[in-house]
Amino acid sequence: MPTQPESGSRPLGIAPHYHWRAARNEVDMAMPAPAPRALRLRAEPQNVMIDLRRTANVVIDMQNDFCTAGGWVDHIGGDFAADRAAIAPPQALLPALRDAEVPVIWVNWGNRPDLANMPPNQFHLYKNSGTGTGLGDPLPEGRGNVLEKDSWAAAVVDELAPLLSDIRVDKHRISGFWDTPLDSILRNLGVKTMLFAGCNTDQCVLHSLTDANFLGYGYGYGYGYGYGYGYGCVMLEDCCATSSPPFCTEATVWNVKKCFGFVSDSKQLLTALANLRA
């Protein structure tokens, strides 16, 4: 028969549905999970029902080096303005998600200053001829080194400045999961569904989303303690952008809908949140 927790027990853990309670003589590892807070979201190829208590918004690479004049993409002659299309929709959406207590997780390139964990293929990715300005190289006008952790170059754009309550994860590959604590953070939060935003749609956003899909996130809906784990993947299309040719976005969206998850947008999500409050 279930018993009451020992008097004076205190929570251990950061999520309301994944924690223990500890007291002098007992540790309760059987805490019940809170009831789902279901949200019906219009999406393709099917509408989805998500649990806001087990959902996180993951925003990828909305950084000065990709999205701001004077950043790395601008310096090498790329179209940084194209990535800025993913600024306005999250500006409107993020306050509503925070009000709904959905965690906002910023996943950004953040190289070590010594580049000690960057193999040659990653240098080649951004400086394929061996010349020019690539990872860790200095930008002009004293703006720091390309995508270096804690620099202006790697900072989130001013328009989307993270709050202290948000979570930040540094990455050093195209995927936000590879060799980072992202998966551990999501599991500790009890997350089952991920809402993806950021740039570039066809690169870091896509490959972070596909890794989440490969990890099985989203399946095992309703469980609170890690078994049957899976991330349900929803790409918020208008919250994503890329400087690649249009066919890259078309192929990415098609493949997400076909193989890796669902596609919706900020307007549909804001409407669903408003309906939930009504």
C-alpha positions in Angstrom: 0.0 0.0 0.0 1.3 3.5 -0.8 2.5 5.5 2.2 2.9 9.2 2.8 6.4 10.7 2.4 8.3 11.0 5.7 7.6 14.3 7.4 10.1 17.0 6.6 11.1 15.4 3.2 12.6 17.8 0.6 12.7 17.6 -3.2 15.8 16.5 -5.0 15.7 17.4 -8.7 14.8 20.3 -11.0 11.6 19.1 -12.6 8.2 18.7 -10.8 7.6 15.4 -12.5 11.1 13.9 -12.2 12.5 14.2 -8.7 12.9 12.4 -5.5 12.0 13.4 -1.9 14.5 12.8 0.8 14.2 12.8 4.5 16.4 11.6 7.4 15.3 7.9 7.2 13.8 7.6 3.7 14.1 8.6 0.1 10.9 8.5 -2.0 11.7 7.6 -5.6 8.1 7.0 -6.5 6.8 10.5 -6.8 3.7 10.6 -9.1 3.9 12.6 -12.2 1.6 15.6 -12.7 -1.3 15.3 -15.1 -0.5 16.3 -18.7 -1.4 19.8 -19.8 -2.5 19.0 -23.3 -2.3 21.4 -26.1 -3.8 20.7 -29.6 -1.5 22.1 -32.3 -2.3 22.4 -36.0 0.6 20.8 -37.9 1.6 18.8 -40.9 1.4 16.0 -42.0 -1.0 15.6 -39.0 -2.2 17.8 -36.1 -0.5 16.9 -32.8 -1.4 16.9 -29.1 1.5 17.9 -26.9 1.9 18.1 -23.2 3.2 21.6 -22.2 4.5 20.1 -19.0 6.9 17.9 -21.0 7.8 20.3 -23.8 10.8 22.5 -24.4 11.5 25.1 -27.1 15.0 24.6 -28.5 16.4 27.7 -30.3 19.6 27.0 -32.4 22.4 29.3 -33.4 20.6 32.7 -33.4 24.0 34.3 -32.9 25.8 37.4 -34.1 28.2 35.5 -36.2 25.3 34.2 -38.3 22.7 36.9 -38.1 24.3 40.3 -37.5 26.2 42.8 -39.6 29.9 42.6 -38.7 29.5 38.9 -37.8 31.4 36.0 -39.4 28.8 35.3 -42.2 28.7 39.0 -43.1 32.5 39.2 -43.0 32.9 36.3 -45.5 30.3 37.7 -47.9 27.4 35.5 -46.9 23.8 36.5 -46.7 23.4 37.1 -43.0 20.1 39.0 -43.6 18.4 35.7 -44.6 19.0 34.3 -41.2 17.4 37.3 -39.6 14.0 36.1 -40.9 14.0 33.8 -37.8 14.1 36.8 -35.4 10.6 38.3 -35.5 8.5 35.2 -35.0 10.3 34.0 -31.9 10.2 37.5 -30.5 6.4 37.2 -30.4 6.4 33.5 -29.4 8.9 33.3 -26.6 7.0 35.4 -24.0 3.9 33.2 -24.5 5.9 30.0 -24.1 7.6 31.3 -21.0 4.2 32.3 -19.6 3.1 28.7 -20.2 6.2 27.5 -18.3 7.7 25.9 -21.3 11.6 25.9 -20.9 13.5 27.9 -23.5 16.9 26.3 -24.4 19.4 28.1 -26.4 21.8 25.8 -28.3 24.7 27.7 -29.8 28.0 27.2 -31.4 30.5 27.9 -28.6 34.1 26.9 -29.4 36.7 26.4 -26.7 39.3 29.2 -27.1 42.0 26.6 -27.6 39.9 24.7 -30.1 41.2 21.5 -28.5 38.1 19.4 -29.4 37.9 20.5 -33.0 39.2 17.9 -35.5 40.4 18.8 -39.0 37.1 18.1 -40.7 35.4 20.8 -38.7 38.1 23.4 -39.7 37.6 22.3 -43.3 33.9 22.8 -43.0 34.3 26.5 -42.6 37.7 27.1 -44.3 37.9 24.5 -47.0 40.7 26.0 -49.0 42.8 26.4 -45.8 42.7 30.2 -46.2 40.3 32.9 -45.1 38.5 33.3 -41.8 37.2 30.1 -40.1 36.5 28.7 -36.7 38.4 30.5 -33.9 39.9 33.1 -36.3 39.7 36.7 -35.3 37.1 39.0 -36.7 37.9 42.6 -37.7 37.1 45.5 -35.5 37.8 43.6 -32.3 34.6 41.6 -32.4 36.2 38.5 -31.1 37.1 35.1 -32.6 34.6 33.2 -34.8 32.0 31.4 -32.7 34.2 31.4 -29.6 32.3 30.8 -26.4 31.4 33.9 -24.4 32.4 36.3 -27.2 30.3 38.9 -29.0 30.5 36.6 -32.1 28.9 33.7 -30.3 26.3 35.7 -28.4 22.6 35.5 -29.2 21.3 38.5 -31.2 20.2 41.4 -29.1 16.6 41.1 -30.3 16.3 37.6 -28.7 18.4 38.2 -25.6 18.0 35.1 -23.4 16.5 35.5 -19.9 18.4 34.4 -16.8 15.7 31.7 -16.4 16.5 30.2 -19.8 18.9 27.4 -20.3 22.1 27.6 -22.5 24.0 24.8 -24.1 27.2 25.2 -26.1 27.8 23.0 -29.0 30.7 22.4 -31.4 29.2 20.3 -34.2 26.3 20.7 -36.6 24.1 18.7 -34.2 23.2 20.1 -30.8 23.3 16.7 -29.2 26.8 15.5 -30.2 29.1 15.7 -27.2 26.9 18.2 -25.3 24.7 18.0 -22.1 21.5 18.7 -24.1 20.1 15.2 -23.8 20.8 15.0 -20.1 19.2 18.4 -19.5 16.1 17.4 -21.5 15.8 14.1 -19.6 16.2 15.8 -16.2 13.4 18.2 -17.2 11.2 15.3 -18.2 10.9 16.6 -21.8 9.0 14.5 -24.4 8.4 17.1 -27.1 10.8 19.6 -28.7 9.8 22.7 -30.6 12.6 23.6 -32.9 13.6 27.1 -34.0 16.8 28.8 -35.3 19.3 28.7 -38.1 20.3 27.3 -40.4 17.1 25.3 -41.2 18.9 22.8 -43.4 22.0 22.4 -41.3 22.1 22.8 -37.5 18.3 22.9 -37.0 17.7 19.8 -39.2 20.5 17.7 -37.7 19.7 18.5 -34.1 16.1 17.6 -34.9 17.0 14.3 -36.6 19.3 13.4 -33.7 16.3 14.0 -31.4 14.2 11.7 -33.6 16.9 9.0 -33.7 17.0 9.1 -29.8 13.3 8.2 -30.0 12.0 11.3 -28.2 8.3 11.6 -28.1 7.4 8.0 -27.7 6.2 6.7 -24.4 3.9 9.7 -23.9 2.9 10.3 -20.3 5.8 8.5 -18.6 7.8 10.6 -16.2 10.9 8.7 -15.3 12.9 8.0 -18.4 11.7 4.7 -19.8 10.0 4.6 -23.1 11.8 7.8 -23.8 11.4 9.8 -27.0 11.4 13.4 -28.2 8.5 14.4 -30.4 10.0 16.8 -32.9 8.0 19.8 -34.2 9.7 22.3 -36.5 8.3 25.8 -36.3 8.9 26.7 -39.9 8.6 30.5 -39.6 10.9 30.5 -36.6 13.7 28.9 -38.7 15.8 30.4 -41.5 18.7 29.7 -43.7 21.1 31.5 -46.1 21.1 28.3 -48.3 19.2 28.2 -51.6 15.4 27.9 -51.3 15.4 24.2 -52.4 17.3 23.4 -49.2 14.4 24.6 -47.0 11.9 22.8 -49.2 13.8 19.5 -48.9 14.2 19.9 -45.2 10.6 20.6 -44.5 9.5 17.7 -46.8 11.8 15.3 -45.0 10.8 16.5 -41.5 7.1 15.8 -42.4 8.0 12.5 -44.1 10.5 11.0 -41.7 11.4 13.0 -38.6 8.4 14.7 -37.1 5.9 17.5 -37.7 5.9 21.0 -39.1 3.9 23.9 -37.7 4.6 27.6 -37.1 4.5 30.3 -34.4 1.0 31.6 -35.4 -0.5 28.2 -35.0 1.2 27.8 -31.6 0.2 31.2 -30.4 -3.4 30.5 -31.4 -3.3 27.1 -29.6 -1.9 28.8 -26.4 -4.6 31.5 -26.5 -7.3 28.8 -26.9 -5.8 27.0 -23.9 -6.1 30.1 -21.8 -9.6 30.9 -22.9 
